Amino acid sequence: MHPNLEKRSMINRTMVRTRVVQTLFAYYKDPDKTYLTARKELRKSFADTYDLYFTLLDFANELTAYAQRQLEEQVGRARATHSDWTPNRRFVNNRLAQQLFENRALRKRMDEQHLSWDSGMTAVIDIYRQLVDSDFYRKYMEAAECSYEDDKRLWRHIYQYLLPENEVLADALDEMEVVLDKSNWTVDADIVTSYVIKTIKRFKETSTPETPLLEMFDSEEEEQFAIHLLERSIDRHEEHEALINGHLKGWDADRIADMDRVIIETALTEIQEFDDIALTVSLNEYIELAKEYSGDKSYMFVNGILTEIMRDMKDEGSFFKGETLK
């Protein structure tokens, strides 16, 4: 393993749960989908998310290349007018960007998956304009000295402050999805950007083109967790649907949000099928999912139904995780 980067994965358990819930939601909405289709779509969603990670990493190369073209145009105009002007090449010579450009894993994935920013140049141009207007860019360019850590810090700031919740970037990724036949990219962009920032932090001045990037999964077991969670959720659908309906207590079953049902059913599957995952971990993860992907107060409903079901199962002796529910 490379000494500068310990092995870490791009897709963690939280993202796995999100993908399974999204896949199940689509599965129940389409009566023509099969068990095999759902499994293929889940695996494809992981691959698409991983491609987005590489594409956003490669944004550094695209932004640098655009800046280089702008600089050369300025140089050309200065020569044509015989102006006495010395270009500031600090940004285009940024060492972290150069390392990413030379990174073999990044180049290989971009080439193999035919990933490109060609249809997303609107975002590159717009973000470049935002960059040159930013205080952190001005300070970087005007500083008396520039260390490798300064180069890294600039790119962390670009990804941290200019990309998240950027409507132009979201529109560009939408366009790139059409070209590349991907799915869910814009939903994931801010999450994946956080992993790009983590990757940048782990680079060193001595990092080489062989420096590894994040793996898709830490191990085969992680992907198997995802597949098993999906399959067993489908297998136990009717059982869990009956459990939910039996605990509504005055709620109209037809008015319960479909996403809330899927989240609760998936949570029940994880709680019942995976003894090595603490009950509180499972509950908290799916409550957070409800906050992110369902209605404003859905998390309270999800929490209430899950807690009641767990208590009843414990009283009946059909639940043995051994944790005390508050």
N, C-alpha and C positions, 0 to 999 in steps of 0.2 A: 504494500500500500504506500502511496506517495507520502513522504514525511510531513508535508505541509497541510494536507487535507485528510482528516480521518473520514472514514466511510459514513455517509449519512444519506438518507433517502429524500426524494422530492415528495413522495406521496405518503403521508403519515395516517394514523388511524382516524383522525378527525376528518381528513379529506376522503378516506375510504367510506366512512359512514355517510358523508354527504352524497357521494356518488351512488351508493346503494339506494339511498332514499330517493334520489332523482330518477334512477333507473326503474325502481318499483312504481313510482308515481306514473311514469310514462307507460309502464307495462299494464297497469290496471286501467288506464285510459283507452287502450287500444286492444279490443277483443281479438284481433288477428295476430297479436304478438304471441310468440311461443316461449317456452322455458329456455330453449337454445338461443333465441333472439335476444332475450334479456341478458343472458350471460355474455353474448358477443358485444352487446351495446355497453355493458359495464366495462369490459376490457378495452373497448375502443375509447371510452371516456377517459380512462387512465392514460392511454397513449396520446390522446389529444391534449390533455393537461401537461403531459411531459413535453410535447412539442411546443406548447406555449411557453414553457420555461426556457427552452433553447431560443425561441423566437425573440423573447424579451431580452435575453442576454445579448443576442445579436443586435439589438437596438443600439447598443453602444457603438458597434461598427458602422451602422448606417448613419447615426448622428455625426460621428467623426468624419466619415467620408463626405457627408453633405457640408460640414464645416470646412473641410479641405477645399472643396469646389468653390465655396464662397470666398475663401481666402485667396485662391488663385485668380479669381475674377477681380478682386481688389488689387492684387499685384499687377495684373494686366492693365487695369485702368490707370494705376500709378505710373507705369512705364509709358503708357500712351500720352500722358499729360506731363511727363518728365518730373513727377512729384518726388520730393525727397522723403520717402516713407519706408520705414522698416516694419514688416509684418510681425505680429506677435504669434508665434507658432506653439505656444505652450499647450493650448487645448488639443490641437491636432497631433501633437507629439506626446500626449498623455500616455504614461507607461502602462497603466492598468488597461486602457483601451487597446493598446498594442498587444498585451498579453492575451486578451480575449480574442482579438483578430487572429492570433497565431495558434490559439488553442485547438488541438487536433480533434478532441471530442466534440467541440462545438461545430467546427467545420464539417466533420463527418456526418453529424445528425442533420444539419441544415441541407447538405447535399443529398443524403439518402432519402430524406422525407420531402425533398423539393420545397423547402421552406424559404420564403423570400419576402422582403418588404416592398417589392415592386408596386403592389397595389395599395400600400399603406404609407406612401411618401407624403401624403398630406399631413399626417401626424408628425413625421420626422421634421418637416419644414416648420410646422406650428410650434413644436416643442423647442426647436432650435431658437426661434424668435423669443420664446419665453425665457430660455436659458440666458441669452445675451442681455436680457433686461433684468436679470436677477442680481441681487446683491452678492450672493455667494460666488457667482461666476466672476463678477467684477473684482471682488477681493482676490480670487484665485489668480486672475490674469494680471493684476497689478502688484501682487506680492513681490518683494525683493528676491526671495528665494522660493523654490518649489521642491519639496521632497516627494518621495514615492507615496508616503502617507497622505500628502496633500492631493496627489492624483487620485488616490482611492476615495478620499473624502468627497471630492467633487462628484464622482459618479454615484456614491451613496446618496448625496443630496439630490442629484438628478432623479434617481429612481424613487427617492422618498418624498420629494416635494412636487415634482412636475408630472409624474405618471399617474399616481393614484387619483381616482375619480375624475380623470381627464376625458371630457366628452369627445374631443377630437380623436384621441387615441381609441376610445370605445368604438367610434364610427369606423375608424380605419381597420380595427380588428374585425368588425362586422363584415367589411368588404373583403378582408383576407379570408374569412371563413367561407364566403361564397366561392372564392377562387380555389381554396384548398380543401373544400368539403369537410370542414371541421365542425365541431359543435361545442357550445358552452364556454367558448373562450372569453367573451366579455364578462360573463358571470365570475370567472376565475381570475381575471387580470390582476386585481389588487392583491389577492391572496398569493398568486404566483410571483408578483413583483416583490413581495416580502422575502421569498426564497432567493430571488436574484440578489437582493441586498445582503442576505446571509452568505451567499456564495462570494460576493465581492469582498466582504469582510475577511474571508478566510484565505484570500490570495496574499502572497508575500512577494517582496521585491525579487526574490530568487526563484519564484515559480517559473516553470518551463512550459513549453507547448504540450508536454505530456501530463500536465496537472489535471487530475480527474475532476469532473463536475459531479453534481448530485446524481445518484442512481435513482431509477424509478421507484424501486422498493428496496428495503434493506435486505430482504430475504424472500424466498419463495413462500414462506409461511404467511407473510403479510398479504400476498395476493390470494392465497388460499382462504385466509380469514374473510376477505371480501366476497369471494365466490360462495363460501359456505353461508355467510350471512344473507346473501341474496337468495340462494336456493332454499334455505330453511324458512325464510320469511314467506316465500311463495307457498311452500309446503304447508305452513301453519296458518295461512291466511284466514281460512274459515274459522278455525279455532280462536284466533286472536280477534277476529271481527265480532264473534259472539261474546268474548270476554269484555270488549269495549262497550258493546250495546248493553250488556248486563250491569255496567257501572255508570251509565249516563245520568241516572237519578234526576229525571225531570227534563233533561235535554232532549230535543227533537233529533233523533238519529239522522234524519235526512238533511239536517241543517249543519251537521258537523263538517268542517272543511276537510276535503279529501287529503290534503297534505298533512293535516293533523293526524288523521287515521293512519296514514303510511308511516309517519314518524313514530307513533305509539306502537304500531305492529312491529316495526324494525327493532325498536328498543326492547320489546318483549322477547323477540327472538334472541337478541344478544344476551339478555339477562338469563334466559333459560338454557341457551346452548353453549355459552362460554364461561365455564366456572372459574377460569383464571383472571377474568376481568372483574374488578370490584364493583359491587352494585352501585355505589355512589358515583363512580366514574361513568358508568353507563347512563345513569339518570341525568347527570349533569351534561353529558355530551348531547343527548337528544333534546334536552330543554334548550340548550344553546342553538341547536338546529332549528327548533321551532321559532326562536327569536329572530333568526336570520332569514328563514324561508317561508314563514307562515304569517298569520295575522298579528296585529299589535299585541293582543293579549293571549295568543295561542299558547305561549309557554306556560301560562298559569293553568290552562286547561290540560295540557299535556302532562304537566307535573302532577296535577290533582288526580287524573285518571290512573296514571302509572302508580302513584303512591297507594291509591285505594286497591288496585289489583294486587300489588305486592303484599299488602297487609292481609288481604283475604286469602291469598295463596299460602302465606306463612301460617295463618290460623288453621288452614285446612291440612297443613303438613305436606303441601305439594311444592314447597320452595325451601331450599336448604343452603343458601349462600351464607347464612349465619351472620348477617349484618342487621343491626337494629335500625328500623326506619323511624325517622323523627315525625 
